[in-house]
Amino acid sequence: MAEPQRIVIIGSGLAGAAAAGALRDRDYVGDLVLFGRESHRSYELPVLSKQMLLGDADEPNRVHEPDFYEDRRVELRLGVEIVRVDVDGRSVEDSTGATHSCDRLIPATGSTPKPR
Ligand SMILES: Cc1cc2nc3c(=O)[nH]c(=O)nc-3n(C[C@H](O)[C@H](O)[C@H](O)COP(=O)(O)OP(=O)(O)OC[C@H]3O[C@@H](n4cnc5c(N)ncnc54)[C@H](O)[C@@H]3O)c2cc1C
């Protein structure tokens, strides 16, 4: 199977960032685009929701510093929500209607607890 040229990851939280880092660690050399709905880099939620509330931390940690993305040639596209995946067309569409091509897609969109 041919090496993918462009991998898109949807979700800029811990899972998305870890996937991007793992791909580079495994010598993936193609384009890597990471989309995140929030306009800021993701926080580490345990610190945000626990140490900060207890007054044990002044600021929440970000999942990664900007260097992480730059060093690994990850195109970080924050404030962009992906609203449609076209599997046959190998592309994703954002909320502005713009489409972004990809050879491979990694959904890392997190999950929401289901109330019972
Ligand atoms: C308040 C809180 C406290 C927590 N505390 C702890 C803890 O103390 N210990 C622990 O082990 N775990 C804790 N967790 C759970 C842990 O943080 C999560 O398991 C972890 O954040 C999951 O990472 P993730 O990358 O899979 O998802 P998320 O962190 O949810 O990231 C998913 C990202 O995908 C983005 N996204 C989703 N859909 C789209 C879309 N269509 N287009 C573009 N972007 C999209 C979201 O905006 C988000 O940035 C906590 C979770 C929360 C909410």
Ligand as a Chemical Component Dictionary entry (heavy atoms), coordinates in Angstrom:
data_LIG
# 
_chem_comp.id                   LIG 
_chem_comp.type                 NON-POLYMER 
_chem_comp.pdbx_formal_charge   0 
_chem_comp.three_letter_code    LIG 
# 
loop_
_chem_comp_atom.comp_id 
_chem_comp_atom.atom_id 
_chem_comp_atom.alt_atom_id 
_chem_comp_atom.type_symbol 
_chem_comp_atom.charge 
_chem_comp_atom.model_Cartn_x 
_chem_comp_atom.model_Cartn_y 
_chem_comp_atom.model_Cartn_z 
_chem_comp_atom.pdbx_ordinal 
LIG C1  C1  C 0 -13.678 18.400 32.986 1  
LIG C2  C2  C 0 -12.919 17.126 32.720 2  
LIG C3  C3  C 0 -12.025 16.629 33.667 3  
LIG C4  C4  C 0 -11.304 15.458 33.433 4  
LIG N1  N1  N 0 -10.445 15.010 34.403 5  
LIG C5  C5  C 0 -9.762  13.854 34.199 6  
LIG C6  C6  C 0 -8.847  13.352 35.203 7  
LIG O1  O1  O 0 -8.672  13.953 36.244 8  
LIG N2  N2  N 0 -8.188  12.206 34.962 9  
LIG C7  C7  C 0 -8.354  11.507 33.801 10 
LIG O2  O2  O 0 -7.728  10.465 33.605 11 
LIG N3  N3  N 0 -9.197  11.972 32.836 12 
LIG C8  C8  C 0 -9.912  13.108 33.024 13 
LIG N4  N4  N 0 -10.791 13.552 32.066 14 
LIG C9  C9  C 0 -10.922 12.782 30.874 15 
LIG C10 C10 C 0 -9.753  13.083 29.929 16 
LIG O3  O3  O 0 -9.399  14.436 29.986 17 
LIG C11 C11 C 0 -10.245 12.741 28.595 18 
LIG O4  O4  O 0 -10.318 11.310 28.589 19 
LIG C12 C12 C 0 -9.287  13.231 27.527 20 
LIG O5  O5  O 0 -9.320  14.648 27.487 21 
LIG C13 C13 C 0 -9.773  12.692 26.219 22 
LIG O6  O6  O 0 -8.933  13.234 25.234 23 
LIG P1  P1  P 0 -9.406  13.215 23.759 24 
LIG O7  O7  O 0 -8.310  13.872 22.961 25 
LIG O8  O8  O 0 -9.830  11.834 23.377 26 
LIG O9  O9  O 0 -10.748 14.086 23.728 27 
LIG P2  P2  P 0 -10.995 15.605 24.065 28 
LIG O10 O10 O 0 -10.060 16.124 25.093 29 
LIG O11 O11 O 0 -12.464 15.720 24.321 30 
LIG O12 O12 O 0 -10.609 16.328 22.707 31 
LIG C14 C14 C 0 -11.401 16.191 21.547 32 
LIG C15 C15 C 0 -11.186 17.423 20.720 33 
LIG O13 O13 O 0 -11.821 17.219 19.465 34 
LIG C16 C16 C 0 -12.444 18.426 19.110 35 
LIG N5  N5  N 0 -13.515 18.137 18.167 36 
LIG C17 C17 C 0 -14.608 17.360 18.386 37 
LIG N6  N6  N 0 -15.380 17.317 17.290 38 
LIG C18 C18 C 0 -14.758 18.105 16.359 39 
LIG C19 C19 C 0 -15.078 18.478 15.040 40 
LIG N7  N7  N 0 -16.191 18.028 14.435 41 
LIG N8  N8  N 0 -14.232 19.299 14.364 42 
LIG C20 C20 C 0 -13.093 19.756 14.969 43 
LIG N9  N9  N 0 -12.746 19.438 16.236 44 
LIG C21 C21 C 0 -13.568 18.621 16.926 45 
LIG C22 C22 C 0 -12.964 18.977 20.427 46 
LIG O14 O14 O 0 -13.231 20.348 20.289 47 
LIG C23 C23 C 0 -11.788 18.667 21.343 48 
LIG O15 O15 O 0 -10.824 19.688 21.338 49 
LIG C24 C24 C 0 -11.506 14.721 32.259 50 
LIG C25 C25 C 0 -12.422 15.212 31.306 51 
LIG C26 C26 C 0 -13.108 16.396 31.526 52 
LIG C27 C27 C 0 -14.108 16.888 30.498 53 
# 
loop_
_chem_comp_bond.comp_id 
_chem_comp_bond.atom_id_1 
_chem_comp_bond.atom_id_2 
_chem_comp_bond.value_order 
_chem_comp_bond.pdbx_ordinal 
LIG C1  C2  SING 1  
LIG C2  C3  SING 2  
LIG C2  C26 DOUB 3  
LIG C3  C4  DOUB 4  
LIG C4  N1  SING 5  
LIG C4  C24 SING 6  
LIG N1  C5  DOUB 7  
LIG C5  C6  SING 8  
LIG C5  C8  SING 9  
LIG C6  O1  DOUB 10 
LIG C6  N2  SING 11 
LIG N2  C7  SING 12 
LIG C7  O2  DOUB 13 
LIG C7  N3  SING 14 
LIG N3  C8  DOUB 15 
LIG C8  N4  SING 16 
LIG N4  C9  SING 17 
LIG N4  C24 SING 18 
LIG C9  C10 SING 19 
LIG C10 O3  SING 20 
LIG C10 C11 SING 21 
LIG C11 O4  SING 22 
LIG C11 C12 SING 23 
LIG C12 O5  SING 24 
LIG C12 C13 SING 25 
LIG C13 O6  SING 26 
LIG O6  P1  SING 27 
LIG P1  O7  DOUB 28 
LIG P1  O8  SING 29 
LIG P1  O9  SING 30 
LIG O9  P2  SING 31 
LIG P2  O10 DOUB 32 
LIG P2  O11 SING 33 
LIG P2  O12 SING 34 
LIG O12 C14 SING 35 
LIG C14 C15 SING 36 
LIG C15 O13 SING 37 
LIG C15 C23 SING 38 
LIG O13 C16 SING 39 
LIG C16 N5  SING 40 
LIG C16 C22 SING 41 
LIG N5  C17 SING 42 
LIG N5  C21 SING 43 
LIG C17 N6  DOUB 44 
LIG N6  C18 SING 45 
LIG C18 C19 SING 46 
LIG C18 C21 DOUB 47 
LIG C19 N7  SING 48 
LIG C19 N8  DOUB 49 
LIG N8  C20 SING 50 
LIG C20 N9  DOUB 51 
LIG N9  C21 SING 52 
LIG C22 O14 SING 53 
LIG C22 C23 SING 54 
LIG C23 O15 SING 55 
LIG C24 C25 DOUB 56 
LIG C25 C26 SING 57 
LIG C26 C27 SING 58 
# 
